[in-house]
Amino acid sequence: MMTRVAIGPEILGWARERSRLPPATLKRRFPKFGQWESGKAQPTLKQVEALAKATHTPIGYFFLPKPIVEQLPLPDFRTIRNAPLGRPSPDLLDTIYSCQERQAWYRDFAQSVGEEKRPFVGSVTTRARVEEVAAVMRQTLRFDLDARRDCLTWTDALRLFIADADAAGVLVMCNGVVMNNNRRKLDPEEFRGFAIADELAPLVFINGADTKSAQMFTLAHELAHLWLGQSAVSDATARVLPDQDTEIWCNKVAAEFLVPLDVLRADARKDAAQDAEVGRLARRFKVSTLVILRRMSDAGVVSKTAFARAYDDELTRLLSIERGGGGNFYLTQAARAGKRFSRALIASTLEGQTLFRDAFRMLGISKIETFRELGKSLDVA
């Protein structure tokens, strides 16, 4: 006879809501779940283990007397109409936890090899002038208009932007799923990115499930948080004006960093057709058309009402042409974990300073062949 375990209905209801799984999916996988939650039946231990895996819930949580209140381990700047978004998903939590583990490892590594602290982390406050901070960021990252000129498209510029931030000492990670689990896609509506400030190992995570056209603005916004020395989870876009003062400041810095307003005003042709002008300026500044629309609004070239309508139309157009792709696995993996982190971890492991087991866990891989090929792709012997 199979042993049944008593799981409190409140715990089961909490796990169901926390998982964000559609009720039909949960019912299909666990036909008796409704009876378990109502207390009319009890699951076996094996069923609890399967439920924990399906809902991405630590199994120990099911045996607590009452549900825990999970808090984001980072300050939460995500709001809708000045109200917090509420309970974080397991996908967001697991992504933050994995990034925190990677950051902690890299901090120890950086100390062991004598890397210097990144002086830009925490170097300003929100009282600093937006234009001055944006100028310093461009100089520090070497991502000014001259550097972008050689990029053929703004997507090339995004790759350059990430590489420049990496070279400046920022751990930049861009992923659209939890680790390498393609069945756990991250939701851009829940968050678009986060920053974890640290003087030795500053980290920025970009939600790769978001549109490419949004990722450049997200990266610039999260870097502004690092300049403040402030960790944060954000949902910033060029479309919506944030509610909180810090987010407003970071958005302004991001916009000014990407498209200096004085340069835009000097370049903008007021008598040109709007669509043509947006395209021309996007090519000029090597940013997405969405960022250009935002800056044209900031400059007063486009009214606030026209901006909102044009932005939504342009976003719809971009969504219809943006396509994801499998691409090269090793390039994708390097982007997911970040090149700076991946190179350091692989080298440390090959030198015997880090266990292969730990390296595999932090990279989300399981095969030595994959590990070695990833190293080769990153020029780590």
C-alpha positions in Angstrom: 0.0 0.0 0.0 1.4 3.4 -1.0 2.0 5.9 1.9 0.0 9.1 1.7 1.3 12.3 3.0 -0.7 15.1 4.6 -0.2 18.4 2.8 -2.2 21.3 4.0 -4.8 22.6 1.5 -3.5 26.1 2.0 0.0 25.1 1.0 -1.3 23.4 -2.1 -3.3 26.5 -3.1 -0.3 28.6 -2.5 1.9 26.4 -4.7 -0.8 26.4 -7.5 -1.0 30.2 -7.5 2.8 30.6 -7.2 3.4 28.4 -10.2 1.2 30.4 -12.5 0.4 27.2 -14.4 -2.9 27.2 -16.2 -5.6 25.2 -14.2 -6.1 22.9 -17.2 -2.4 22.1 -17.3 -2.3 21.3 -13.6 -5.4 19.2 -13.8 -4.1 17.3 -16.8 -0.8 16.4 -15.0 -2.4 15.8 -11.6 -6.1 14.7 -12.1 -6.7 14.5 -8.3 -5.2 17.9 -7.5 -8.6 19.4 -6.7 -9.3 16.6 -4.2 -5.9 17.2 -2.6 -6.5 20.9 -2.3 -10.0 20.4 -0.8 -8.7 17.9 1.7 -10.8 15.0 0.3 -7.7 13.0 -0.7 -3.9 13.0 0.0 -1.1 12.6 -2.5 1.7 10.0 -2.3 5.3 11.2 -1.6 6.1 10.4 -5.2 3.2 12.6 -6.4 4.4 15.4 -4.1 7.9 15.2 -5.6 6.4 15.4 -9.1 4.2 18.3 -8.1 7.2 20.1 -6.6 9.1 19.7 -9.9 6.1 20.7 -12.0 5.4 23.9 -10.0 9.2 24.7 -9.5 8.6 24.7 -5.7 11.3 23.4 -3.2 9.8 20.2 -1.9 10.4 21.2 1.7 7.9 24.0 1.3 5.0 21.5 1.0 5.7 20.3 4.6 5.6 23.7 6.2 2.6 24.5 8.5 1.7 27.5 6.4 2.9 29.1 3.2 6.0 31.3 3.3 5.9 34.9 2.1 8.5 35.0 -0.7 10.2 38.4 -1.1 12.3 39.4 -4.1 16.0 39.3 -3.0 16.4 42.7 -4.8 14.6 46.0 -4.5 11.5 45.9 -6.7 10.8 48.9 -8.9 8.1 47.2 -11.0 4.8 48.9 -10.7 1.5 49.3 -12.4 -0.3 52.6 -11.6 1.9 53.1 -8.5 1.1 49.6 -7.2 3.6 46.8 -6.8 3.2 43.8 -9.1 2.8 41.3 -6.3 4.1 37.8 -5.9 7.2 37.1 -8.0 7.1 34.0 -10.2 9.4 31.0 -9.6 11.0 31.8 -13.0 12.0 35.3 -11.8 13.2 34.1 -8.4 15.3 31.2 -9.9 16.8 33.6 -12.4 17.9 36.0 -9.7 19.2 33.2 -7.4 21.3 31.8 -10.3 22.7 35.3 -11.1 23.5 35.9 -7.4 25.4 32.6 -7.3 27.4 33.5 -10.4 28.1 37.0 -9.0 29.3 35.6 -5.7 31.6 33.2 -7.5 33.0 36.0 -9.8 33.5 38.3 -6.8 35.7 35.7 -5.1 37.5 35.1 -8.4 38.1 38.8 -9.0 39.6 39.1 -5.5 41.9 36.1 -6.0 43.4 37.5 -9.2 43.6 41.1 -7.9 41.0 42.8 -10.1 40.4 46.4 -9.2 37.0 47.7 -8.1 34.9 49.3 -10.7 35.0 53.0 -9.8 31.7 53.8 -11.6 29.6 51.7 -9.3 27.8 54.0 -6.9 29.6 57.1 -8.3 26.5 59.3 -8.6 23.2 60.1 -7.0 19.9 61.0 -8.5 20.8 64.6 -7.8 23.4 64.5 -10.5 22.5 66.1 -13.9 21.2 63.5 -16.3 23.3 64.9 -19.2 26.5 64.7 -17.2 26.0 61.2 -16.1 25.0 60.0 -19.6 28.2 61.6 -21.0 30.4 59.9 -18.3 28.7 56.6 -19.1 29.4 56.9 -22.8 33.0 57.7 -22.0 33.5 54.9 -19.6 31.8 52.3 -21.8 33.3 53.8 -25.0 29.9 53.5 -26.6 29.6 57.0 -28.0 28.1 58.0 -31.4 31.5 57.6 -33.1 31.9 54.0 -31.9 28.4 53.2 -33.3 29.1 54.7 -36.7 30.8 51.6 -38.0 27.8 49.4 -37.0 25.7 48.5 -39.9 22.4 48.3 -37.9 21.2 49.0 -34.4 21.2 45.2 -33.7 25.0 45.3 -34.4 25.2 48.3 -32.1 23.4 46.3 -29.4 26.0 43.6 -29.6 28.7 46.2 -29.4 27.0 47.8 -26.4 27.0 44.5 -24.6 30.6 43.8 -25.5 31.7 47.3 -24.3 29.8 46.9 -20.9 31.5 43.5 -20.6 34.9 45.0 -21.3 34.3 47.7 -18.6 33.8 45.0 -16.0 30.1 44.4 -16.0 28.8 40.9 -16.0 26.1 41.2 -18.7 23.7 38.2 -19.0 20.9 38.0 -21.5 18.6 35.1 -21.4 15.0 34.4 -22.3 14.6 31.2 -20.3 15.5 30.0 -16.8 19.2 28.9 -17.1 19.0 26.6 -20.2 15.5 25.2 -19.7 13.7 26.2 -22.8 10.4 25.1 -21.3 10.6 27.9 -18.7 10.4 31.0 -20.8 10.7 34.3 -18.9 7.9 36.8 -19.2 8.8 40.3 -20.3 5.5 41.5 -18.8 6.8 40.5 -15.4 10.3 42.1 -15.7 12.6 43.3 -18.4 15.8 43.3 -16.5 17.6 43.7 -13.2 20.9 45.0 -11.8 22.9 43.7 -8.9 25.4 46.4 -7.8 28.8 45.3 -6.6 32.1 47.1 -6.8 34.0 44.0 -8.0 31.3 42.2 -9.9 28.5 44.5 -11.1 25.9 42.5 -12.9 23.1 43.3 -15.4 20.5 40.8 -16.5 18.5 41.4 -19.7 15.3 39.5 -20.3 16.1 37.9 -23.7 12.4 37.0 -24.2 11.8 40.7 -24.7 12.0 42.2 -28.1 15.5 43.0 -29.4 14.3 46.6 -29.9 13.7 46.9 -26.2 16.9 45.2 -24.9 19.2 48.2 -25.7 17.1 50.5 -23.6 16.9 47.9 -20.8 20.7 47.6 -20.7 21.2 51.3 -20.6 18.6 51.6 -17.8 20.1 48.9 -15.7 23.6 50.4 -16.1 22.2 53.6 -14.7 21.2 51.7 -11.6 24.8 50.5 -11.3 26.1 54.1 -11.5 23.8 54.7 -8.6 25.2 51.7 -6.8 21.7 50.3 -6.6 20.4 46.9 -7.2 16.9 46.7 -8.7 14.4 44.7 -10.7 12.9 46.8 -13.4 10.3 46.8 -16.1 11.4 50.0 -17.8 10.6 50.7 -21.4 10.9 53.8 -23.6 7.1 53.8 -23.9 5.9 54.1 -20.3 6.9 56.9 -17.9 7.8 55.2 -14.5 6.1 56.1 -11.2 9.1 56.2 -8.9 11.7 58.9 -8.9 14.7 56.6 -9.2 13.1 54.9 -12.2 12.3 58.2 -13.8 16.0 59.3 -13.4 17.3 56.0 -14.8 15.0 56.2 -17.8 16.1 59.7 -18.5 19.8 58.7 -18.2 19.2 55.7 -20.5 17.5 57.9 -23.1 20.1 60.6 -23.0 22.9 58.0 -23.1 21.6 56.4 -26.3 20.4 59.6 -28.0 21.8 63.0 -26.7 18.9 65.4 -26.9 21.0 68.3 -28.1 22.3 66.2 -31.0 18.9 65.0 -31.9 17.5 68.5 -31.9 20.3 69.6 -34.2 19.7 66.7 -36.6 15.9 66.5 -36.6 14.2 67.7 -39.8 10.9 69.2 -38.7 9.6 69.4 -42.3 10.3 65.7 -43.0 7.6 62.9 -42.9 7.6 61.3 -39.5 8.1 57.7 -40.6 11.0 58.6 -42.8 12.6 60.8 -40.2 12.3 58.1 -37.5 14.0 55.6 -39.8 16.7 58.1 -40.7 17.5 59.0 -37.1 17.4 55.3 -36.0 20.2 54.7 -38.6 22.0 57.8 -37.5 22.1 57.0 -33.8 22.1 53.2 -34.3 19.2 52.6 -31.9 15.8 51.2 -32.3 13.0 53.3 -33.8 11.2 53.0 -30.5 14.0 54.9 -28.7 14.0 57.5 -31.5 10.2 58.1 -31.0 10.8 58.5 -27.3 13.5 61.1 -27.9 11.5 62.9 -30.5 8.8 63.2 -27.9 11.3 64.5 -25.3 12.5 67.1 -27.8 9.0 68.3 -28.6 9.2 67.2 -32.2 6.3 64.7 -31.6 3.4 65.5 -29.3 2.8 63.2 -26.3 -0.5 61.9 -27.9 1.1 61.3 -31.3 4.1 59.6 -29.5 1.9 57.1 -27.7 0.0 56.2 -30.9 3.2 56.0 -33.1 5.0 54.0 -30.5 2.3 51.3 -30.3 2.1 51.1 -34.1 5.8 50.8 -34.4 6.0 48.1 -31.7 3.4 46.1 -33.5 5.4 46.4 -36.7 8.6 45.3 -35.0 6.9 42.4 -33.4 5.7 41.2 -36.7 9.2 41.1 -38.2 11.3 40.2 -35.2 12.0 36.5 -35.2 13.8 34.4 -32.7 16.2 31.7 -33.9 18.2 28.8 -32.6 21.5 30.2 -33.8 24.8 28.9 -32.6 24.4 27.0 -29.3 27.8 28.2 -27.9 27.1 31.9 -28.9 23.7 31.6 -27.2 25.2 30.0 -24.1 27.9 32.7 -23.9 25.2 35.4 -24.0 23.1 33.6 -21.4 25.8 33.4 -18.8 27.9 36.4 -20.0 31.2 36.2 -21.7 33.2 37.7 -18.8 31.8 35.3 -16.3 32.0 32.2 -18.7 35.6 32.8 -19.6 36.7 33.2 -16.0 34.7 30.2 -14.8 36.0 27.9 -17.5 39.6 29.0 -17.0 39.3 28.5 -13.3 37.8 25.1 -13.7 40.5 23.9 -16.2 43.2 25.2 -13.8 41.6 23.1 -11.0 40.5 26.0 -8.9 36.8 25.3 -9.4 35.0 21.9 -9.4 33.6 20.8 -12.7 30.4 20.0 -10.8 30.0 23.6 -9.7 30.9 25.0 -13.1 28.3 22.8 -14.8 25.7 23.9 -12.3 26.4 27.7 -12.8 26.5 27.3 -16.6 23.4 25.1 -16.8 25.2 22.3 -18.7 25.8 18.6 -18.0 28.4 17.3 -20.5 32.2 17.7 -20.4 32.2 17.9 -24.3 29.8 20.9 -24.1 32.0 22.5 -21.5 35.1 22.1 -23.6 33.5 23.3 -26.8 32.1 26.4 -25.0 35.7 27.1 -23.8 37.0 26.8 -27.3 34.3 29.2 -28.6 35.5 31.7 -26.0 39.2 31.2 -26.8 39.8 29.6 -23.4 42.1 26.6 -24.0 
